[in-house]
Structures are given as C-alpha cells and as structure tokens.
Amino acid sequence: MLSSRADGFGQREGRFGRHAQQVVREFQQTPAVEEALGLMVQAYDRLGLAALRDDAQRVLRKNYPESPFGAREEAADSQRWWRLW
C-alpha cells in the first residue's frame, strides 16, 4: 500500500497542468495561452512526463519564441501570479 505522501504526489502539478490545458483549448486568442503553455511545461516536467513536456515546450517556442515562461527555473517559477504556496 502507498503512503499518503505517495498518494498525493503530483496532484498539484496535475491539477495545474489540467487547468493550463483548458486555457489553451478554450481561450486560444488570449494572452493567457503563453503562460499556460509554460505552466504545462513545468507541470509535465515535475510529473516526469517527458514527451508531454517536450510537446508543450515545442508549441510554446514555435508560437512565442521570446517567451520567458518556458524556463524551468524555480526562481522564475516563484514570480508567477498562480504561485500561491
């Protein structure tokens, strides 16, 4: 049986990844898409989903080549508006 900590692993990242996917799908013509793609890159990276991370990174770089949101640095991560913890 898994411990409670293992059961919760990735829930936060998965939740943010799902919300970011919804932004990309439903609000395609808004400025929020750029940041949502960056959030997807970070969430997939933390979940160990390399193929999905790479896909999101590729879309982000193609559509927003100068975007700061694709960086995987914790320092940049702490400055995001959605970082509540």
C-alpha positions as MATLAB code, in Angstrom:
seq = 'MLSSRADGFGQREGRFGRHAQQVVREFQQTPAVEEALGLMVQAYDRLGLAALRDDAQRVLRKNYPESPFGAREEAADSQRWWRLW';
ca = [
       0.000    0.000    0.000;
       1.237    3.501   -0.844;
       1.820    6.063    1.846;
      -0.373    9.161    1.970;
       2.548   11.225    0.712;
       2.969    8.986   -2.333;
      -0.776    9.086   -2.983;
      -0.626   12.882   -3.196;
       2.480   13.033   -5.364;
       1.855   15.105   -8.421;
      -1.724   16.056   -7.604;
      -0.908   19.748   -7.502;
       1.135   19.599  -10.707;
      -1.533   17.511  -12.412;
      -4.239   19.956  -11.379;
      -2.273   22.941  -12.706;
      -1.491   21.047  -15.897;
      -5.178   20.283  -16.479;
      -6.187   23.900  -15.870;
      -3.479   25.102  -18.227;
      -4.682   22.663  -20.910;
      -8.187   24.081  -20.530;
      -6.874   27.628  -21.042;
      -5.027   26.564  -24.193;
      -8.107   24.790  -25.586;
     -10.819   27.287  -24.667;
      -9.060   30.659  -24.735;
      -6.778   30.328  -27.744;
      -6.856   34.006  -28.699;
      -5.894   35.383  -25.284;
      -2.521   36.378  -23.797;
      -3.016   33.739  -21.074;
      -2.147   30.953  -23.515;
       1.559   31.785  -23.440;
       1.779   31.440  -19.676;
      -0.486   28.372  -19.690;
       1.899   26.616  -22.074;
       4.813   27.477  -19.786;
       2.869   26.101  -16.842;
       2.196   22.892  -18.767;
       5.921   22.533  -19.476;
       6.749   22.862  -15.783;
       3.935   20.592  -14.585;
       4.811   17.834  -17.056;
       8.480   18.155  -16.139;
       7.727   17.704  -12.429;
       5.473   14.741  -13.169;
       8.193   13.074  -15.234;
       6.130   13.168  -18.434;
       8.947   13.999  -20.809;
       7.021   13.502  -24.070;
       4.196   15.826  -22.995;
       6.710   18.322  -21.601;
       8.615   18.354  -24.859;
       5.415   18.780  -26.903;
       4.266   21.729  -24.790;
       7.769   23.243  -24.959;
       7.807   22.892  -28.754;
       4.415   24.613  -29.109;
       5.494   27.376  -26.726;
       8.762   28.021  -28.581;
       7.102   27.966  -32.007;
       4.303   30.383  -31.078;
       6.150   32.519  -28.514;
       9.888   32.345  -29.335;
      10.806   35.122  -26.876;
       8.657   33.804  -24.032;
      10.122   33.742  -20.526;
       7.520   31.164  -19.466;
       9.325   28.141  -20.871;
      12.176   28.396  -18.372;
      12.274   25.566  -15.860;
      13.938   27.601  -13.145;
      12.495   27.723   -9.644;
      13.431   31.399   -9.329;
      11.257   32.314  -12.301;
       8.547   29.965  -11.042;
       8.200   31.855   -7.754;
       7.291   35.074   -9.590;
       4.188   33.703  -11.332;
       0.759   35.020  -10.362;
      -0.574   31.472   -9.871;
       2.149   30.513   -7.400;
       0.170   30.615   -4.164;
       2.271   28.363   -1.951;
];
